[in-house]
Amino acid sequence: MPPDPIDPHVIRRDAGIATFEHLAVVDTTMERARELAADPCTPLPAAVVADRQERGRGRRGARWWQPEGSLVASLVLDAASAGGGVVRPTWSLACGVALAEAVMALEPTIAAGVRWPNDVEVDGGKLAGILVEATPGGRVVFGVGVNTTGSAAQAPPEIGQAVRTVPDLVGRTIPRALLLCELVPRLRGLLAGMSRDESLLPVRYRPLCTLTGRDVTVYRGLEAGMSGDRVHGLCLGIDRRGALVLETTTGRLHVESGTLSDPSAAWRGPDGG
């Protein structure tokens, strides 16, 4: 029995999940969620939770480390409920907002914020990561990993200083089921609200943005296999499309995609792969 058991009946009832799978060990929950998404007979929303994820990854192939027993989950929704079938920058931002709000609803002393484009952080360290993918069947998968257990002292030395965990912050864990039941309705509600009013995301995002008023460097052009470039400026927040707004020496710039981390410094795991 895992130290933080999950009652599927509670997940279905309180998180509004129609299809739920709880796995002991998995390469990635995203992989299993894609399989569920590919089956048109899978009732949605669907969720996959694992006690241990062995090959968790973030954007652009970077590895994702988290303590065993922490919340790692992938949620499958109808893409129409997220505002269309093409991955949009607003999706990961909406998930970040919902996740930060959910954490603080359960632990008000944790000052969680959202770091564009896909992290939840506390005091400059990463508490949670988010990965969003669209599938060919018109469904979207939201992957989240939250350090609800463990300590940064358990992390590989290369990344330990950049990691935050709930027990390190407040001296106790957040039950996974409790956090999932807080997150899913918030995310679905926010996505529905955004489909009616595109100004909703910037309003909810603004008090959580950890970059506003800071000088930042964004690495761009990597999605298409290009060598990429860098832009530097003062962060002014995000616009309605989820683009990061920068005041640069040549004027105001709206950056729709990119990363704030130097790609050459991304952690690839203990084996480098």
Buried (B, 14 or more C-beta within 10 A) or exposed (E): EEEBEBEBEBBBEBBEBEBBBBBEEBEBBBBBBBEBBEEEEBEBBBBBBBBBBEEBBBBEEBBBBBBBBBBBBBBBBBBEBBBBBEBBBBBBBBBBBBBBBBBBEBBEEBBBBBBBBBBBBBEEBBBBBBBBBBBEBEBBBBBBBBBBBBBBEBBEEEBBEBBBBBBBBBEEBBBBBBBBBBBBBBBBEBBEBBBEEBEBBBEBBEEBBBBBEEEBBBBBEBEEEEEBEEBEBBBBBBBEBBBBBBEEEEEEBEBEBBBBBEEEEBBEBEEEE
